[in-house]
Amino acid sequence: MGVHVFWDWNGTLCDDVLLSLEAVNQMLRKRSRPPIGLDEYYRYIGVPISRFYEHLFDLKQLPMEVISDEFQAYYRAHLRTDCLTPGALDALNRLRDAGAKQYLLTSSHRESVQPTLEKLHLLPYFDAFLAAEDWGARSKADRAKAFCDENGLCGQDVWFVGDQLHDWETAQACGADCLLLPTGHQSEEILRSAGPCFCPSLAEVPPRILGTVEKRNLRKND
């Protein structure tokens, strides 16, 4: 079957945590509310993203549609041209050179991610770009499961790489392995609760995946 790697975007390949935090704080300041720090951001973040904003706003008074529009406006205006997480391009290249198929799986809407992917010339790295179809950033587990079922991807040699426990939950739903990186939208302390899925850096992703696959193949041949 070969190796199949599903990459998360925000906080994994894209270094946008501090930008996201500042976008949220801009909305809070606009409404004369105190900004939050990174610790609070880590505590509140979750999927669907409405759970995060419930800690900050009355969603009956400030609908998610308005929040999404304001967030996206700030985010797009301030996203750096060099937004790739250090080591991301090397990891993509190492896996591609090893023959792995790679997919981009994101809770973000296609329209919010694709321009950046095109600008950074990243689309050719991915055999599929699986983005959300609405602005609610709901669970991506169902979309991932449907894609894996349709393409016969299951079990060993299918990996999900992300920065939140939701990526681990998505991998579990697909019967796949997972690596969680402390580069993004949840703290290292939270991610370590997933046990051996924790991976300290992007540089360790290719050797972890390819080394595990090689060991499994050797056991099969014994």
SEROKE-153577 format. One line per 10 residues: number of its first residue (from 1); their letters; for each residue x, y, z of N, C-alpha, C. Coordinates in steps of 0.05 Angstrom, whole numbers. Atoms other than C-alpha are relative to their C-alpha. Example, Ala and Ser with C-alpha at 12.3 -4.5 7.8 and 13.67 -1.06 7.14 Angstrom:
<atoms>
1	as	18:-24:0:246:-90:156:18:24:0 ~ -16:-24:-1:273:-21:143:-15:22:14
</atoms>
This chain:
<atoms>
1	mgvhvfwdwn	17:-24:0:0:0:0:17:25:0 ~ -17:-24:-2:58:48:13:-7:16:25 ~ 4:-18:-23:62:104:64:-18:23:-8 ~ 19:-22:4:6:156:69:1:18:24 ~ -3:-19:-22:15:219:110:-20:23:-4 ~ 20:-22:0:-42:268:126:12:22:18 ~ -10:-23:-14:-15:336:146:-22:19:8 ~ 16:-23:-9:-52:388:187:14:25:-10 ~ -12:-25:10:-41:460:164:6:19:23 ~ -4:-21:-20:-52:512:219:14:-11:25
11	gtlcddvlls	-14:8:-23:-1:505:273:19:-24:-4 ~ -17:23:6:33:445:240:19:8:-22 ~ -17:-10:22:60:465:172:1:30:-1 ~ 2:-29:0:38:537:181:4:11:28 ~ -6:-11:-26:68:576:239:-17:25:4 ~ 19:-22:-1:7:619:255:-13:3:28 ~ 13:-1:-27:-6:611:330:-1:28:11 ~ -1:-27:-10:16:680:351:-17:19:-16 ~ 18:-16:17:-20:711:292:-29:-5:7 ~ 28:7:-8:-84:674:311:-7:13:27
21	leavnqmlrk	5:-12:-27:-77:697:383:-4:30:-3 ~ 3:-28:3:-68:769:360:-26:8:-14 ~ 26:-5:13:-129:765:314:-23:-1:20 ~ 20:2:-22:-170:742:374:1:25:18 ~ -3:-23:-18:-142:798:417:-10:26:-13 ~ 10:-23:14:-159:849:364:-30:2:3 ~ 29:0:-3:-232:828:368:-8:7:29 ~ 5:-7:-28:-229:832:444:4:30:5 ~ -6:-29:-4:-198:902:444:-22:17:-13 ~ 21:-15:14:-250:925:393:-25:2:17
31	rsrppiglde	24:0:-17:-303:908:445:7:6:29 ~ -9:-10:-27:-264:938:504:3:-23:20 ~ -5:22:-18:-247:870:533:30:-5:2 ~ -29:5:-3:-179:850:560:10:-22:-18 ~ -11:21:17:-134:809:515:6:-25:16 ~ -8:25:-13:-117:737:531:29:-7:-7 ~ -27:9:5:-49:705:536:1:-27:-13 ~ -3:25:14:-22:643:503:-10:-23:18 ~ 10:22:-18:-37:600:565:-30:-3:-2 ~ 29:1:3:-110:619:561:-9:-11:-27
41	yyryigvpis	6:9:28:-111:608:486:2:-31:-1 ~ -3:29:0:-84:537:497:-22:-14:15 ~ 21:12:-16:-136:523:550:-27:-1:-14 ~ 27:-3:12:-195:546:509:-3:-13:-27 ~ 2:9:28:-178:521:439:-11:-28:-1 ~ 12:26:4:-217:462:413:-16:-1:-26 ~ 16:4:24:-261:434:358:-28:-9:8 ~ 0:-22:19:-310:459:336:10:26:13 ~ -12:-25:-10:-279:528:343:-19:17:16 ~ 19:-15:-16:-343:556:371:3:-4:30
51	rfyehlfdlk	-5:5:-28:-324:524:437:21:19:11 ~ -20:-19:-8:-264:569:440:-12:28:5 ~ 11:-26:-2:-304:632:428:-21:3:21 ~ 19:-1:-21:-356:614:479:13:10:26 ~ -14:-10:-24:-303:630:532:4:31:-1 ~ -7:-28:3:-295:700:504:-23:18:-6 ~ 22:-16:9:-361:724:475:-26:-14:5 ~ 27:11:0:-436:715:481:-7:-5:-30 ~ 4:6:28:-448:679:415:-28:6:-10 ~ 27:-9:8:-521:700:416:1:29:-8
61	qlpmevisde	-3:-28:7:-498:772:413:20:4:-22 ~ -20:-2:20:-438:760:369:2:-27:-15 ~ 1:25:14:-452:705:318:27:-9:-11 ~ -25:11:11:-397:659:293:6:11:-28 ~ -5:-11:26:-407:687:223:16:26:1 ~ -14:-26:-4:-385:756:248:29:-5:10 ~ -26:6:-10:-327:727:287:18:-11:-22 ~ -16:11:22:-303:687:227:9:21:-19 ~ -6:-21:19:-306:747:182:22:18:11 ~ -20:-18:-13:-266:791:231:26:-14:3
71	fqayyrahlr	-24:15:-4:-216:737:246:15:-3:-27 ~ -12:5:26:-204:721:172:12:26:-12 ~ -9:-26:11:-197:795:154:27:7:12 ~ -25:-6:-14:-142:805:206:22:-20:-8 ~ -19:21:6:-109:738:192:12:3:-28 ~ -10:-2:28:-104:747:117:18:25:-4 ~ -15:-25:3:-78:818:124:28:-2:13 ~ -25:0:-16:-22:798:172:16:-26:-2 ~ -14:25:3:-2:727:151:27:5:-14 ~ -27:-5:12:73:728:137:4:-16:-25
81	tdcltpgald	-6:15:24:99:707:70:18:-24:6 ~ -17:22:-9:149:663:108:-13:-16:23 ~ 15:12:-23:95:629:150:5:-29:4 ~ -5:28:-4:120:558:141:15:-5:26 ~ -14:8:-24:141:525:206:28:-9:-7 ~ -28:9:6:217:515:208:1:-30:-2 ~ -2:29:4:232:446:181:-22:-12:-16 ~ 23:11:14:166:438:145:7:-9:-29 ~ -6:7:28:193:440:74:19:-24:-1 ~ -18:23:0:249:392:91:-15:-26:6
91	alnrlrdaga	15:24:-6:200:343:122:-17:-9:-24 ~ 15:7:24:155:346:61:17:-12:-22 ~ -18:10:20:214:335:15:10:-28:7 ~ -11:25:-8:242:277:55:-21:-23:-3 ~ 21:20:4:175:240:55:-6:-4:-29 ~ 5:2:28:163:255:-18:22:-17:-14 ~ -23:15:12:233:229:-36:-1:-29:8 ~ 2:28:-9:218:166:4:-24:-14:-13 ~ 22:13:13:157:153:-39:-27:2:14 ~ 25:-2:-14:103:172:11:-20:18:-15
101	kqylltsshr	21:-17:10:37:200:-12:-8:18:23 ~ 6:-20:-21:19:264:26:-26:14:-7 ~ 26:-13:2:-47:298:38:-2:23:19 ~ 4:-22:-18:-66:364:68:-29:-1:10 ~ 26:2:-13:-124:357:117:-3:23:20 ~ 3:-24:-17:-149:422:149:-29:5:7 ~ 27:-9:-8:-208:447:188:-7:27:-12 ~ 4:-27:12:-199:514:153:-14:-3:-28 ~ 14:-1:26:-240:533:92:21:1:-23 ~ -19:1:23:-206:521:24:8:28:-8
111	esvqptlekl	-6:-27:9:-211:595:7:20:15:18 ~ -19:-13:-18:-170:614:68:28:-11:0 ~ -26:14:1:-113:565:55:13:0:-27 ~ -11:5:26:-106:555:-19:18:23:-11 ~ -18:-21:10:-77:625:-36:28:-2:12 ~ -26:3:-13:-21:613:14:15:-24:-11 ~ -13:24:12:-7:543:-13:11:6:-28 ~ -9:-6:27:-3:571:-83:24:19:0 ~ -22:-20:-3:42:629:-62:26:-14:7 ~ -23:15:-9:89:580:-28:7:-24:-17
121	hllpyfdafl	-5:22:18:86:530:-85:-1:-28:14 ~ 1:25:-16:64:474:-38:-20:-20:-11 ~ 21:18:9:4:445:-75:11:-25:-13 ~ -10:24:12:47:397:-116:9:-22:19 ~ -8:20:-20:69:362:-52:-23:-18:8 ~ 23:14:-11:-2:338:-38:-16:-14:-21 ~ 16:15:18:-40:283:-72:-30:7:3 ~ 28:-10:-4:-105:312:-43:1:23:20 ~ 2:-23:-17:-124:378:-10:-28:-2:12 ~ 26:5:-13:-180:363:40:-6:23:20
131	aaedwgarsk	7:-24:-16:-208:429:66:-29:-1:9 ~ 28:-1:-9:-272:446:103:-17:14:-21 ~ 19:-11:20:-333:464:62:-16:23:12 ~ 14:-23:-13:-359:516:112:19:14:18 ~ -17:-17:-16:-331:569:157:-2:-8:30 ~ 4:7:-28:-351:533:222:23:-16:11 ~ -23:16:-9:-286:492:225:-8:-23:18 ~ 9:23:-15:-324:431:249:20:-23:-3 ~ -18:23:-1:-292:364:261:8:-9:-28 ~ -9:11:25:-249:339:204:2:-30:0
141	adrakafcde	-2:29:-2:-252:267:229:-18:-14:-20 ~ 18:13:19:-312:250:186:10:2:-28 ~ -10:-3:27:-281:278:123:24:-18:-4 ~ -24:17:2:-216:241:137:-8:-30:-3 ~ 9:28:0:-253:176:151:-12:-7:-27 ~ 13:5:26:-294:182:87:22:-3:-22 ~ -21:1:20:-231:195:46:16:-26:2 ~ -15:25:-4:-194:136:76:-16:-24:-9 ~ 18:22:8:-254:90:65:-2:-2:-31 ~ 3:0:29:-262:112:-7:25:-9:-15
151	nglcgqdvwf	-26:6:13:-188:102:-22:14:-25:11 ~ -11:25:-11:-177:38:17:24:4:18 ~ -22:-6:-18:-130:71:67:-9:-7:29 ~ 7:7:-28:-132:39:136:24:-14:13 ~ -20:15:-16:-87:13:191:28:10:-4 ~ -28:-6:1:-12:10:186:8:15:-25 ~ -12:-17:21:28:59:144:-17:23:-8 ~ 16:-25:3:-26:113:148:5:17:24 ~ -8:-18:-23:-4:172:191:-14:27:-2 ~ 10:-27:-2:-34:237:214:20:16:16
161	vgdqlhdwet	-18:-17:-14:11:294:235:-14:26:5 ~ 14:-24:-7:-18:352:273:10:12:26 ~ -9:-15:-24:-14:399:332:-22:1:22 ~ 21:1:-20:-79:384:370:-10:-28:5 ~ 11:27:-6:-111:325:405:-21:-8:-20 ~ 20:7:20:-165:329:352:13:-15:-23 ~ -14:14:21:-113:305:302:4:-30:8 ~ -3:27:-11:-101:244:346:-27:-14:-1 ~ 26:12:1:-176:232:351:-8:-7:-29 ~ 5:6:28:-181:237:275:15:-25:-9
171	aqacgadcll	-16:24:7:-125:186:267:-13:-25:12 ~ 13:23:-12:-161:139:316:-25:-8:-16 ~ 24:6:15:-225:145:276:6:-14:-26 ~ -8:13:25:-186:122:215:17:-24:4 ~ -17:23:-6:-148:67:250:29:4:-7 ~ -27:-8:9:-83:104:235:18:8:23 ~ -19:-10:-19:-20:125:271:0:31:0 ~ 1:-29:-3:-9:197:294:26:10:12 ~ -22:-14:-13:47:245:311:-10:28:6 ~ 9:-26:-9:32:308:351:24:18:6
181	lptghqseei	-23:-19:-2:78:369:348:-7:23:19 ~ 5:-22:-18:85:423:402:6:27:-13 ~ -6:-24:15:91:477:349:-24:18:-4 ~ 24:-14:8:19:499:346:-19:8:21 ~ 22:-12:-14:-47:511:378:-8:-14:26 ~ 3:12:-27:-43:465:439:27:-3:13 ~ -25:1:-15:9:462:493:13:-28:0 ~ -14:26:-2:62:408:500:-11:-17:22 ~ 11:15:-22:32:388:566:-25:-15:-8 ~ 24:13:9:-35:374:534:6:-22:-20
191	lrsagpcfcp	-6:20:20:-5:337:475:14:-25:11 ~ -14:24:-12:38:292:519:-20:-19:12 ~ 20:19:-10:-27:263:546:-8:-21:-20 ~ 5:20:20:-32:226:480:22:-22:-1 ~ -21:21:-3:29:185:501:20:0:-23 ~ -22:2:19:76:159:447:-5:15:-26 ~ 5:-16:24:42:202:393:17:26:1 ~ -14:-25:-2:81:262:419:26:-1:-15 ~ -24:-2:16:137:284:372:12:28:4 ~ -11:-26:-8:184:341:394:3:20:-23
201	slaevppril	-5:-19:22:197:371:325:-6:-11:-27 ~ 5:9:28:182:369:251:23:-16:-11 ~ -23:14:10:252:345:238:-1:-30:7 ~ 2:28:-8:235:280:274:-23:-15:-13 ~ 23:13:12:172:266:234:8:-20:-21 ~ -7:20:21:203:233:172:14:-25:12 ~ -13:24:-11:251:187:212:-19:-16:17 ~ 19:15:-16:195:168:260:-18:-17:-17 ~ 18:15:18:148:149:204:14:-21:-16 ~ -14:19:18:198:117:157:13:-22:16
211	gtvekrnlrk	-13:21:-17:234:81:214:-20:-20:10 ~ 21:18:-9:169:52:241:-9:-19:-23 ~ 9:16:23:148:29:172:21:-21:-7 ~ -21:19:6:216:-4:160:0:-23:20 ~ 0:21:-21:213:-41:226:-24:-19:-4 ~ 23:17:5:143:-66:209:5:-19:-23 ~ -5:16:24:165:-90:141:20:-23:6 ~ -19:20:-8:224:-127:172:-13:-22:16 ~ 14:20:-16:178:-162:221:-17:-18:-18 ~ 17:15:18:132:-182:164:17:-21:-16
221	nd	-17:17:16:191:-213:127:15:-22:16 ~ -13:20:-17:217:-253:187:-14:-27:-2
</atoms>
